[in-house]
Amino acid sequence: MTGKGHEQSPLTLVVAGVLLDEAGRILLSKRPAGRSLAGLWEFPGGKIEMNEMPERALVRELSEELGIEVAAADLEPLSFASHAYPEFHLLMPVYLCRRWKNAPVAHEGQELSWVFPEDLAAYAMPPADEPLKSALPRLLASIQAAADASRAQRPLPKSTSGTRLSCMEPRFEFGRNWQSFLVTVNEASIAQAEIGLRKLFPGNELAEASFLDIGCGSGLSMLAAKRLGARDVQGIDLDPQSVAAAEQLLTDQARVLQRNIFDASPRELGTFDIVHSWGVLHHTGEMWRALERACSFVRPGGLLAIALYRKTPLCRLWDIEKRIYTTAPRPMQSMIRGAYKSAFLAGLLSQGRNPKSYIREYRSARGMSWHHDVQDWLGGYPYESASPQEVESQLARNRFKLVRTFTTPARAGGLFGSHCDEFVARVAH
């Protein structure tokens, strides 16, 4: 109960939104200099105008402050705050928002930060917001538990769950290919993997860095990172055969877990100086959502390195081919590989190149042989691709800025397939 002196204070109505992203982080806004309570962190929102409904006020404020579009129907009542300031009494309904359009951008000179609920205690907030710092983690945990229980009792649409997607869609057995590749690993292939990482991370950036490999495959990149000085190396992969291959190669030098990128969480694995995902995110079935999840594992100031298939005019046809190949019996897969290899090598001959020398000297950025890369290309389903401009735009939406790129146009318009463009980006502080 407030003191008698505050009972006559004018009532001020404001509204706030808890924006929760797919990684489980909350968006905080730092009040800029020149405003009351400058330097304190708060939840986005603002004053409710005369005769304005709270939901409409929050939709308006989020648009003005952050440039995002939110539907009033997507705002869920979550909590409220009531606090007596010397000049007025503040009453603030708080709404949970998990869906919006556009990436939040500071439009009013404020600083933004994505924060896990359990880390809210480290952020100084206005007195009215302080009780929410301890209440929100419990509220959000209970909401998540209820949602998990509900999902367990009914089938999910494939677009809402990476785990469900992997069960419903045909998926290439990457792990079997990695197991086969493992027997060919030697010092030359390890050295090639090291060269690939040095290209992405020049200037000794791997030294003493924590390193996460998403879609670690055989574990070759993890081994190369370890040899280049990374101190804490971890990897995740959906395929149990890939995990087994990586564990066999690494022999307890690094931690390897069977995880789906959509189920893995920074709360479990932590955040890293360097997150690496070479040729993986475009096989998840939801490439941009997977990129967002990968971004969530990068600590402030850290680096993200990804390689994604370059979009070509023939990508739609290759998507069909990959689906056919993945569901085809082994003898038909062998026929498809034979036809592809014959056509590809005939193309080399037409250019005056020696096919035998090409195969003998071939080493991919991951140290793979040509034959294993062909298998990987023909069967890599699900399949998506992107232009460099699309990748840069999506990285910017996740508050990453490119620091180096390695891109080339597709050869022959994608007739013999695409290739991976490489991108290294740094998360904003």
Secondary structure, DSSP 8 states (H G I E B T S, - for coil): ---HHHHTS-EEEEEEEEEB-TTS-EEEEE--TTSTTTT-EE-SEEE--TT--HHHHHHHHHHHHH--B--GGGEEEEEEEEEE-SS-EEEEEEEEE---BS----SSS-EEEEE-GGGGGGS---TTTHHHHHHHHHHHHHHHHHHHHHHHTS---GGG-HHHHHHHS----HHHHHHHHHTT--HHHHHHHHHHHHHHSTTTTTTT-EEEEET-TTSHHHHHHHHTT-SEEEEEES-HHHHHHHHHHHTTSSEEEE--TTT--HHHH--EEEEEEES-GGGSS-HHHHHHHHHTTEEEEEEEEEEEEB--TTHHHHHHHHHHHHHS-HHHHHHHHHHHHHHHHHHHHHTT--HHHHHHH---TT---HHHHHHHHHH--S---B-HHHHHHHHHHTTEEEEEEE----GGGGTT---EEEEEEEE--
